[in-house]
């Protein structure tokens, strides 16, 4: 294998990997802190993509600027959903299992509503726009600027989020909550604040992901579900509730897919990612980056 | 409890109202029912067809409706539709409901081949003529001659014949083929390969890829390494987007680049801007053509939807409406008479004349479109061409 092929595969794997990581960290944050499975995560990405598209084509706002608007809107939406639906749900649920299943239904409902809202507002036509389509050449491999930018931003936000959780008091509280909800409450952590934080951040990260991928992928109201599935694979790979695991897992899956597809054929991509998913579930159900066995 | 009873009562009343409104309007309008993919994988393509239907409704009603013999007057047209979520099984249930419960006068077709195949037996069962536009398969020829099902679009074998004739005319020597794992692209491939062989054009690479694939860079790099004259992608809109984006990235710029379904979609030009120049796709229609009702259609469409019609889905969706309209004007609303008239006579449509042999439109032209100076031109066959092919395709813009 010569150098150009390796760089080609690396460039594909890292760009997709960074997006996978961004999407998975957002999903895992909400799951880890609240035990809520957000299967509307992909639809939030889709909404982020549409908002960016509309701002760009309607008002000429650069997608890099709309990042802020989209993240803010997603964050607000997250807070509203959290306060309106999920806090009452968390308070009412007697068991973690019950909460997981009822949240699944609610999020499923939200995903259907978002898809149909997108259908009504933007119609089912495929949308897309061109932005930063110039090329940068790395050792003979051309990569579009928009992908480089997306990679940089996704990586920056993922690492930033990770550092926030590792280095700050707020992060410590979030991690404490992920470890043990009751104990966290006992030592005086205001769980509601953490819930809001994780919901808002998770939603904002999904919006950001949509914003970034709208620069190079086409948009329809139905693009969400595949991203939700990928996010679940990454989360399982890295361990439920393990944010560092999601970060690394995203990159691993992205690279694995890129290598697998280039040595076989694009037709094998779903088989490859589901094979990873099943292997992890069979061999290390707690995720490859989680040391401690879950009790 | 009382609240629930109230809700039930309201639901019941509204059902009654709906029922009455149908009955009351049965005599002074012609209702057409259809099921279509408002949501799901095919919804993006179905959009163009829905817009064609609503344009037709408006055009006809502006004229005061369609003349119906039995009533001895013009009746306006009313369209009723439901979402089948891109699932052929759901489409079947919806048509059953439209015919038996809603009691529509006639039906318009759903979107895309699998749904047509699922619904056709129902048209037969209830003896309602089904004239479809957005379906194509040579399997249609196996359908019995007395069927109620007609398809206006050109079949894949003729489509590929047109493409290979064009390639021959352009003196293309080598071709790389990438095809999507879907029924329609695969059926096209069945004909493309032998025709290319016949024309002594070498296939230097043949690869498939799955639906919703996001990264075709490795595949496109492999194609680039073979340096073929032409790249033929048997594709749908989503993957055509991926191919055009990533071909620019890997620097693949063949002399001829073809996408089956996709280059004709409306969003193609806004998405790619000047990069569309020279890209070709399947289609036989251009707004410039002087076919029957074409100007009226384009003008009404632009006025209603504030955009150009989709060269494939909107025009394929409109032709069946024209056939229905012309048949009703001759024989009225009797379903059996309509079927017999449609089966035996020639019609005029925006894509040219329509004449059925069995279920197939033997006058359908299969053609190739190409983006030239920001407009879609018909470049093949020469008989309907609006422009000469641009060959070789210009370089990607910097």
Interface residues (C-beta under 8 A of the other chain):
Chain A: X5 X8 X9 X12 X16 X57 X115 X116 X119 X123 X124 X125 X126 X127 X128 X129 X130 X133 X134 X135 X142 X143 X144 X216 X217 X218 X220 X221 X222 X226 X257 X258 X261 X262 X265 X266 X267 X269 X270
Chain B: X37 X38 X39 X40 X41 X43 X44 X46 X47 X181 X207 X208 X209 X210 X212 X213 X214 X215 X216 X217 X218 X219 X221 X237 X238 X241 X242 X245 X248 X249 X250 X251 X265 X266 X267 X270 X271 X272 X273 X275 X398
